[in-house]
Amino acid sequence: MNPRESSKRLVEALSGYLNILILIKGSPDPDVIASSFALKAVCDHLGIKSSIIALAEISHPQNRAIVKSLDIPIAIEKTLPPTRAFDAYAVLDFQSARTKGLSENLPCAVHIDHHAEIEDDVSADFRLVSDKAGAASTYMALILRELEPPLPASGMRAVATALMLGIQTDSDNLRHATRLDYEALQYLGGKADERIVQKVSNVPLSKDALRMIGAAMLDHELYREWLLAGLSFIGESQRDSIAIVADFLLENGMARTVVVFAIIEKRRRGGLSLDVSFRTSDPDLDLNSLIKSITPEGGGRVYKGAYQVGLDYFTACPDRDLLWKMVRLTTIERLKAARDNVRFTELRGFYRRFRGAMGRLFGG
């Protein structure tokens, strides 16, 4: 990444539009909240209208605290807004910018992510997709550092605070931070509100998260150094608790790799989905390739990943216990099969990365 060149190209890409939809795909976490907030600040600075819209509730207490403390303007919508109100869209902290209902009607102005790049994606006027940083917030911080003219100090404080929290969270409290992450933190250090960083970082576990941790401790399976735990049905507002439970089980040495899953009840919009969260302490486990071998609806990077499967068809099932037993059994069997094939998946992922590296090297 060349921050100065990236900053220049981002400004050029944004300047071609009047009103940009900044879409948060999936559950709003600190990294996507912060990087989206930073992009909106750049749009505001350039005199371009923009709106941050999320299609899922902000469920984690820490994430709600970030939004409230920094007054981040995020609209939670049940469905995508009418595309006629915008002339482009942007996606941050998500492996694919392709979005049904948007990609067919609007150009993608910006796509920034810190996961491995995928082949099947929409074109974007500005794309920065690389796993050399621990967070999308890192890329936005380095771009802001080179922005000319720079953001005014009055707005930069809140943005810097959000970006610092995004980097801290997605690098697992800097345990997996890269050189770029430290470079970004060095830049943000003198600009962020340290009081808010400390306050938000110490948000305690909610009662729901504690309850789910207890449920996972009582009902889980160990399979070849993987721990597999199902949490049954949970509300959409508790979605982030799946990742919280996975983090807790991994940090407490329950297994080298932890997979936690649950059926999400989308009460506002109706419908069901299966959400699965991976955490691992094994740096050689290629979670992205492993998850892609299960379903294209997800992805991963070093140490963490997730996927989702739509279950709307089963909303009419009258027996919730039977539905959960079926989903739990099927999910565990799919995960066991993925574990059995992990070496093959890693070799396939290595070959794809090697082929991509050779293509870039020789201009193929």
Secondary structure, DSSP 8 states (H G I E B T S, - for coil): --HHHHHHHHHHHHTT-SEEEEEE-SS--HHHHHHHHHHHHHHHHHT-EEEEEESS---SHHHHHHHHHHT--EEE-SS---GGG-SEEEEESSS----TTTTTTS-EEEEEESS---SS---EEEEEE-TTSS-HHHHHHHHHHT-SS---HHHHHHHHHHHHHHHHHHTTTTTT--HHHHHHHHHHHTTS-HHHHHHHHT----HHHHHHHHHHHHSEEEETTEEEEEEEEEEGGGTTHHHHHHHHHHHTTS-SEEEEEEEEE-TTT--EEEEEEEEES-TT--HHHHHHHH-SSEEEETTEEEEEEE-GGGGG-S-HHHHHHHHHHHHHHHHHHHHHTHHHHHHHHHHHHHHHHHHHHHT-
